[in-house]
Amino acid sequence: MSDDTTLEKRHDAASAVVEEPIANPGLPAHVYRPTDIDPAAEKRAERQIAGLFVFAMLCVVGFAVSYFVFDIADNHDTVGGLGASTLALGLTLGGALLAIGIGMIQWARKLMNDHEIVEMRHPGRSSDEDREKVVADVLQGAEDSGIARRPLIRNTLLGALGLVGITPVLALRDLGPLPGDSLYHTPWTEGMRVAVDVLGTPIRPADMEIGSLVNGQPMSLYEENEEGEPLYEGVDLQVAKSKGSVILVKMEPGDIIHGKGRDNWTVDGVLCYSKICTHVGCPISLYERTTHHVLCPCHQSTFDLADSAKVVFGPAARPLPQLPLALDDEGYLIAQSDFIEAVGPSFWERDTLPEDGS
């Protein structure tokens, strides 16, 4: 019995499953594909499809390599005037998705069973017989796809899809550096001078008047290394400012209510607190000198700077972290240490830093 005769019988048997309610209106005879009658063409198509899936896997590997190789800093790599990282990531991820799509289309067009079916309209709820038939059709479709008997295609497809699934995980890295312990540390270190924000000049207590408020930053943000390059620049500078920004206020020493263990954290009535609101991280500086209250302009959280910056109003959940101050040999204000509390919004579960500083 010839292959054509066998295929015709299989086609007729599949068509006979559905009882036709109307006569054939004259549709052309079914035309068999080369892969239906030529085993060599079938194997060639299988290898082509598997090759597309392998190409998709190589594209994902290229995506991962491009992510780590090309620089996206201020002096970023370029190709033809375009950002090399963006170009490479787009081409490799697009190539992977395109290859998977083409491979699956070719699989359906060349290798899956090819026969016409008629699906009749039915009421909103199908009969039990129709539901059973749907399940049977799904199982038949899985059988027709040949996924069980074509392990080469199945395994390469799963490999390609699995590797493509890694790409969004890599892309998450662009949300910022891995936090590690960075949420608990700022540029402030023991002996770091307090500088006036923007100007970068150090501050003496005598430079401030009672009732005044000064925006400050760590002096290191304005310093250079031995080669004359800034210690902080670009994104690193912005991150350091977002964590190290402080406000300094000067009040009568008798107005200050020192927190537990903080008796020596002030110098001549000068106190220093984080400028970052503990609600959602807005910068604060609206100071009312008679009450010693400072207001966050975003959601009106109010802190009493005379009493360890405790919350007196608004949605903030904890006081502003206080920076312990001291004087250096030249009479300038310096930090005794980094903050002992994490600065910023309070949506992390934390109290003070561990005693070992980790």
Secondary structure, DSSP 8 states (H G I E B T S, - for coil): --HHHHHHHHHHHHHTTS--SS-----------HHHH-HHHHHHHHHHHHHHHHHHHHHHHHHHHHHHHS--STT--EETTEEHHHHHHHHHHHHHHHHHHHHHHHHHHHTS-----------SS--HHHHHHHHHHHHHHHHHHTTTT-HHHHHHHHHHHHHHTTHHHHHGGGG-S--TTGGG--S--TT-BEEETTT--B--GGGS-TT-EEEEEEGGGG-B-TTS-BSS-HHHHHHHHHHH-EEEEE--GGG----TT-TTS-BTTEEEEESB-TTT--B--EEETTTTEEE-TTT--EEEGGGTTEEEESS--S---B--EEE-TTS-EEESSS-SB--S-S-S---B--TT--
